[in-house]
Amino acid sequence: MHIRTTLHYLAFIPALCSFASPDRATPPMPHAGIYGVCGCDAAEERATPTLTLAANGSFVYQDHSDSSAPVEASGRWVVRGRKVQLDIPAMKGLARTWTLDVNDACIRSRKGLLFTRLCRLDACKGAESR
């Protein structure tokens, strides 16, 4: 009886070890590309915000949704954890910090009460064609 109990424990211990939490994965990195609003036709796409992240660390931001005060900026970007920091002076209508969505190819920001979520346009076009 004692041997049987010992064998049960020996079989049970590896089962408990299999439930150990996996190592923390490194946070996803934003991919270089054009981030914008998905599902827009060509006319709407020109009026919505776009953020182009280049592989060399430069970016271009354009927002022509308010034709009387368009926002355009360019500069450098860096990644800190799950956040993309745009190295630019503070300006109206453009957030300097963007957060990468958990399971998406999207980034989001907040500046005051202005919330913006932009997704990779090539990922949107791929999903629309399915």
C-alpha positions as CSV (number, residue, x, y, z in Angstrom):
1,M,0.0,0.0,0.0
2,H,2.8,2.4,0.9
3,I,4.5,1.8,-2.5
4,R,1.3,2.4,-4.4
5,T,0.8,5.8,-2.6
6,T,4.4,6.8,-3.4
7,L,3.9,5.9,-7.1
8,H,0.8,8.0,-7.2
9,Y,2.7,11.0,-5.8
10,L,5.5,10.5,-8.3
11,A,3.0,10.5,-11.1
12,F,1.2,13.5,-9.7
13,I,4.2,15.8,-9.3
14,P,5.1,16.0,-13.0
15,A,1.5,16.8,-13.8
16,L,1.6,19.8,-11.4
17,C,4.8,21.0,-13.0
18,S,3.2,21.0,-16.4
19,F,0.9,23.8,-15.2
20,A,3.7,26.2,-14.5
21,S,3.2,29.6,-16.1
22,P,5.2,30.2,-19.3
23,D,8.0,32.7,-19.3
24,R,6.9,36.3,-19.9
25,A,7.0,36.8,-23.6
26,T,8.7,39.9,-25.0
27,P,6.2,42.5,-25.9
28,P,5.2,42.7,-29.5
29,M,7.1,45.2,-31.6
30,P,5.2,47.5,-33.9
31,H,6.0,46.8,-37.6
32,A,7.1,49.4,-39.9
33,G,4.3,50.4,-42.2
34,I,1.3,52.7,-42.7
35,Y,-1.2,52.8,-39.8
36,G,-4.6,54.3,-40.6
37,V,-8.4,53.8,-40.3
38,C,-9.6,50.5,-41.8
39,G,-12.5,50.2,-44.1
40,C,-12.3,53.6,-45.7
41,D,-12.7,54.3,-49.5
42,A,-10.1,56.3,-51.3
43,A,-11.8,59.7,-50.7
44,E,-12.2,59.1,-47.0
45,E,-8.7,57.6,-46.6
46,R,-7.2,61.0,-47.6
47,A,-9.1,62.7,-44.8
48,T,-8.3,60.3,-42.0
49,P,-5.2,60.3,-39.8
50,T,-2.3,58.2,-41.0
51,L,1.0,57.4,-39.2
52,T,3.8,55.9,-41.3
53,L,6.5,54.2,-39.3
54,A,9.7,53.6,-41.3
55,A,12.1,50.8,-40.5
56,N,14.9,53.4,-40.2
57,G,13.2,54.9,-37.1
58,S,11.6,57.9,-38.9
59,F,7.9,58.6,-39.0
60,V,5.4,60.8,-40.9
61,Y,2.0,61.7,-39.4
62,Q,-0.8,63.3,-41.4
63,D,-4.3,64.2,-40.4
64,H,-6.5,66.1,-42.9
65,S,-9.8,65.4,-41.2
66,D,-10.1,69.1,-40.4
67,S,-9.3,70.8,-43.6
68,S,-9.0,74.2,-42.0
69,A,-6.3,73.0,-39.6
70,P,-4.5,70.0,-41.1
71,V,-1.9,68.3,-38.8
72,E,1.4,67.2,-40.4
73,A,4.5,66.1,-38.5
74,S,7.7,64.0,-39.0
75,G,10.6,63.0,-36.9
76,R,12.0,59.9,-35.1
77,W,10.2,57.1,-33.2
78,V,11.5,54.7,-30.5
79,V,9.9,51.7,-28.8
80,R,9.8,51.6,-24.9
81,G,8.0,48.4,-23.8
82,R,4.6,48.4,-25.4
83,K,4.7,52.1,-26.3
84,V,5.9,53.9,-29.4
85,Q,7.3,57.3,-28.5
86,L,7.3,60.0,-31.2
87,D,10.2,62.4,-30.7
88,I,8.6,65.7,-31.6
89,P,7.7,68.9,-29.8
90,A,4.2,69.0,-28.3
91,M,1.6,70.0,-30.9
92,K,-2.2,70.3,-31.1
93,G,-3.9,67.1,-32.4
94,L,-0.9,64.8,-32.2
95,A,-0.2,62.4,-29.3
96,R,3.5,61.7,-28.6
97,T,2.8,58.3,-27.0
98,W,1.1,55.4,-28.9
99,T,0.4,52.0,-27.2
100,L,0.5,48.8,-29.2
101,D,-2.8,46.8,-28.9
102,V,-2.5,43.3,-27.3
103,N,-3.5,41.0,-30.1
104,D,-3.8,43.4,-33.0
105,A,-1.7,45.1,-35.6
106,C,-3.1,48.4,-34.2
107,I,-1.8,51.3,-32.1
108,R,-3.8,53.6,-30.0
109,S,-3.3,57.0,-28.3
110,R,-5.0,59.5,-26.2
111,K,-4.5,63.3,-26.0
112,G,-6.9,65.0,-23.7
113,L,-10.3,63.7,-24.8
114,L,-9.2,62.7,-28.3
115,F,-8.8,59.0,-28.6
116,T,-7.2,57.6,-31.8
117,R,-6.8,54.0,-32.9
118,L,-4.9,53.3,-36.1
119,C,-4.4,49.8,-37.7
120,R,-1.9,48.6,-40.2
121,L,-3.5,49.2,-43.5
122,D,-2.0,46.2,-45.2
123,A,-3.5,44.0,-42.4
124,C,-6.9,45.6,-43.0
125,K,-6.8,45.0,-46.8
126,G,-5.8,41.4,-46.2
127,A,-8.7,40.9,-43.9
128,E,-11.2,42.5,-46.3
129,S,-10.2,40.2,-49.1
130,R,-11.0,37.1,-47.2
